[in-house]
Amino acid sequence: MCDLVARTGRLQQRYEAGYRLVAGCIPFRCKHFDESSNDTSEKVVEVLMINSPSGPGLLFPKGGWENDETVEEAAVREALEEAGVRGVLMKFLGHYNFKSKTHEDKFNPEGLCKAAMFALLVKEELDSWPEQSTRERRWLSISEAADLCRHSWMKDALENGFAEWYSKKDINSGEEEDGPPPTSEPSSPEHK
């Protein structure tokens, strides 16, 4: 049984200019291609996706950004609640706008959402987590994840945000050429 509890409801949700503000992440890990810990073996990246209880295809963890947390805290919380992972935010990937039929409400009748997406280096995979009864997780290559991704905006975040950034980085060096992730509300070009 999980001692953690997922947040629910919309009373604490943030809205801006007609958009529901959402935070999410692309959880990832680096593995040695030959499964050894040999430093000379090729390293591959895998991303973690989860199923959606409301339909086919796979998703990255994401959810409402609430009034009592930073966008970074919201992204980390969603990864824990939905995918059962803890880690370190490595990079802000951008804002991605989308329309959601399931998020139409009195505060947002058109269902417009603006997601701040991050790359999350997974350090711990929990055996039990708040939404494990409705979520299954799968580690996939970037190409497999792109093929199975339910939403085009998430595929864009994966291919044009995460994969582009990751291809230029040595994640295991611990160096961040762009500096640390933002500690307040991020600013970035919009992705549509």
C-alpha positions in Angstrom: 0.0 0.0 0.0 1.2 3.5 -0.8 1.5 6.1 1.9 1.5 8.9 -0.6 -1.7 10.4 -1.8 -2.4 12.1 -5.2 -3.8 15.6 -5.2 -7.3 15.9 -6.8 -9.7 18.7 -7.7 -9.3 22.0 -9.4 -9.7 24.5 -6.6 -5.9 25.2 -6.4 -5.3 25.2 -10.2 -3.4 28.0 -11.9 -4.9 29.7 -15.0 -3.4 32.4 -17.2 -4.9 34.2 -20.2 -7.5 31.6 -20.7 -5.2 28.6 -20.3 -5.0 26.0 -17.5 -1.4 25.8 -16.5 0.1 22.3 -16.5 3.5 20.9 -15.5 5.0 17.7 -16.7 8.2 15.9 -17.4 9.9 13.3 -19.6 11.4 10.9 -17.1 14.6 9.2 -18.5 17.5 7.0 -17.5 20.8 6.1 -19.1 21.7 2.5 -19.5 24.7 0.7 -20.8 23.9 -1.0 -24.1 25.4 -4.3 -23.1 23.9 -4.2 -19.6 27.4 -4.1 -18.0 28.8 -1.2 -16.0 31.8 -1.1 -18.2 32.6 2.6 -18.9 33.6 1.8 -22.5 30.2 0.2 -23.4 27.7 2.3 -25.4 25.1 4.2 -23.3 21.5 4.4 -24.4 18.7 6.6 -23.1 15.3 5.3 -22.2 12.2 7.4 -21.4 9.4 6.4 -19.1 5.8 6.5 -20.3 2.6 5.7 -18.6 -0.8 4.6 -19.9 -3.9 6.7 -19.7 -7.0 5.4 -17.9 -9.1 7.4 -20.4 -7.9 5.9 -23.7 -5.3 4.3 -25.9 -1.6 5.4 -26.3 1.0 6.3 -23.8 1.7 9.6 -22.0 4.4 11.4 -20.0 3.4 12.4 -16.5 1.7 15.8 -16.3 -1.0 17.6 -14.4 -2.2 20.8 -13.0 0.2 23.3 -11.6 -1.3 24.4 -8.3 -1.1 27.8 -6.4 1.0 26.5 -3.5 3.9 25.2 -5.6 6.5 26.2 -8.2 6.2 24.8 -11.7 9.3 22.6 -10.9 7.6 21.2 -7.8 4.5 20.5 -9.8 6.4 18.6 -12.5 8.3 16.5 -9.8 5.0 15.8 -8.0 3.2 14.6 -11.1 6.1 12.2 -11.9 5.8 10.8 -8.4 2.0 10.6 -8.4 1.5 9.2 -11.9 4.7 7.2 -12.7 6.1 6.5 -9.2 9.5 7.9 -9.9 11.8 10.4 -8.1 14.6 12.2 -9.8 16.4 15.5 -10.7 15.0 18.0 -13.1 17.8 18.5 -15.7 16.3 20.9 -18.3 13.3 23.0 -19.0 12.2 21.8 -22.5 9.6 24.5 -23.2 5.9 25.4 -23.1 3.5 23.3 -25.2 -0.1 24.5 -25.9 -2.9 21.9 -26.3 -6.6 21.5 -26.1 -8.1 19.0 -23.7 -11.7 17.7 -23.8 -11.3 16.3 -20.3 -10.2 19.6 -18.8 -13.1 21.7 -19.9 -14.6 23.3 -16.8 -16.2 26.5 -15.6 -12.8 28.1 -15.3 -11.6 26.9 -18.7 -14.7 26.2 -20.9 -12.6 25.7 -24.1 -10.1 23.2 -22.4 -7.0 25.2 -23.4 -3.9 24.2 -21.6 -0.3 25.4 -21.5 2.2 22.7 -20.3 5.7 23.5 -19.0 7.7 20.4 -19.7 11.0 19.3 -18.1 13.6 16.5 -18.5 13.7 14.4 -15.3 16.7 12.2 -14.7 15.2 9.2 -12.7 17.1 8.3 -9.5 14.5 6.1 -7.9 11.6 3.9 -9.1 9.1 3.2 -6.4 7.4 -0.1 -5.9 4.2 1.6 -4.8 2.9 5.1 -5.8 -0.4 7.0 -5.6 -1.8 6.1 -9.1 -0.4 2.6 -9.5 -3.9 1.1 -9.6 -4.7 3.0 -12.8 -1.3 3.5 -14.3 1.3 1.1 -15.9 4.7 2.4 -16.7 7.0 1.4 -19.6 10.6 2.2 -20.3 11.1 2.8 -24.1 13.6 4.1 -26.5 13.0 7.6 -27.9 11.8 6.2 -31.2 9.5 3.6 -29.6 8.1 6.4 -27.3 7.5 8.7 -30.3 5.5 5.9 -32.1 3.4 5.1 -29.0 2.8 8.7 -27.9 -0.9 9.6 -27.7 -0.6 13.3 -28.1 1.2 15.3 -30.8 2.3 18.0 -28.4 4.0 15.4 -26.2 5.7 13.9 -29.3 6.9 17.4 -30.1 8.3 17.8 -26.6 10.0 14.4 -26.9 11.5 14.8 -30.4 12.1 18.6 -30.6 12.7 19.3 -26.9 14.1 16.3 -25.1 15.9 14.4 -27.9 17.4 17.5 -29.3 18.7 18.5 -25.9 19.9 15.0 -25.0 21.8 14.5 -28.2 24.0 17.5 -27.3 24.5 16.6 -23.6 26.8 14.3 -21.6 24.2 13.7 -18.9 26.6 11.6 -16.8 29.2 14.4 -16.7 27.0 16.4 -14.3 27.7 19.5 -16.3 24.8 21.7 -17.5 25.8 24.0 -20.3 22.6 26.0 -20.0 22.9 26.4 -16.2 20.6 24.8 -13.7 16.8 24.5 -14.3 14.8 27.6 -13.5 13.8 28.1 -9.9 10.8 30.3 -10.7 8.3 30.4 -13.6 10.2 29.4 -16.7 10.2 31.5 -19.9 10.7 29.9 -23.2 9.5 30.2 -26.8 6.0 28.8 -27.3 5.5 25.5 -29.0 2.2 25.0 -30.7 
